[in-house]
Amino acid sequence: MVEAKNHYFKHLGVSDGLSQVCIFSIYQDELGAVWLGTSEGLNRYNGKDVKIFRPSQGNEGLTNNEINKLCGDKKGRIYISDIDPQKVHVLGTPEELQAFLEEK
């Protein structure tokens, strides 16, 4: 017989810090953080807080708010696709993410 496990799920909304409730893509990284791609930026939820990352003002990094696809690999890299399907952004460490995106 299969036993059911109790899972806890918290609904997140704008009042919890999300930039937008319309989520296009979700990815959980190797450290357990949940990344959410929305039409108003990239959101990272660590189980307590939501951080919003928006496009950088220069030509480097994300150039659009709309994050359509997220995925990652076992080396900790995160792959991000915005509304430009020809461009995929690759992030490695949290330090690279901080340098790559302008936190708002």
N, C-alpha and C positions, 0 to 999 in steps of 0.2 A: 504494500500500500504506500502511496506517495503522500508525504506530509506537506501541508501548506506552510510556507514561511510567512511571517509577518513582515511586511515592507511598509516603510513610512514614506509618504510622498507629500511634499509641500508644494502648494500652488504658488507660483510667483507672478507678480503683476507690477505695474508701474509704481504702485505704492511701496513695493519692496525694493525698488531701484532699477527695474528693467527700463531700457530706453523705449521699448515697444512690446506689446503683447503678441503681435503677429510674428511668429518665429518661423524662419525658413529652413534652418538647419541646426542640429544639436550634436555636440561631440563631447565626450568625457575623456580628459587627458590622463596620462600615466600617473599623475598625482591626485586624481579624483576630482579635479575642478571641472565644472560643466561649462562649456562654451556655447553661446547661443547667437546665431546669425539672424539679424533682424533688418528691417528696412531703415532703421535709424541707428546703425552701428553694431559693433561686436560687443557682446556682454560676456563677462566671466563670473560665474557663481561658485564660491568656494564652500558652500554649505551654510554660510552665515551672511556674507555680504555680496552685493553685485557691483562689479566695476564695469564701467562703460568705456569702450575705446572707439574713437571716431577717426576719420581720415586725417592724415598729416596735412599741413598747409603747403608743404613743398611738393615736388614731383616724385619723391620717394615714398614708399609705403602705400597704404591704401589710398585711393583717390576718390572712392565712393562710399557713402554710408550703407548702401544696401549689400548685405552679406548673404549670398545665396547658398554656398556650400562650405562645409567644414569637414575635415577628416584629419587623421594623424597616423603616426607610426610608432613602433616600439622604441624608437630612439628619442622620443619626446618632441619630435617636430610636429607642427600643426600646419596644415595646408588650408588656405583661405581663398575662396573665389568670390569676387564681388560681381557687379552687373556686367563687367567686361569678361566674356567667356574665354577670351584669348589669354587672360592673365591669371596666374595662380601665384599667390604670395606664400612663401614658406617661412615659418618661424621656428626657431630652435628653442632656446632657453627663455625663461621669463625676462631676463635682461635684454635679450634681443627684441622681445615683444615691446618692452618699454621704449627702446630706442626707435623701433619701427613705427609705432603708433603714438599719436598724441592723446594722452589721457585727458578726459573731460570730466 
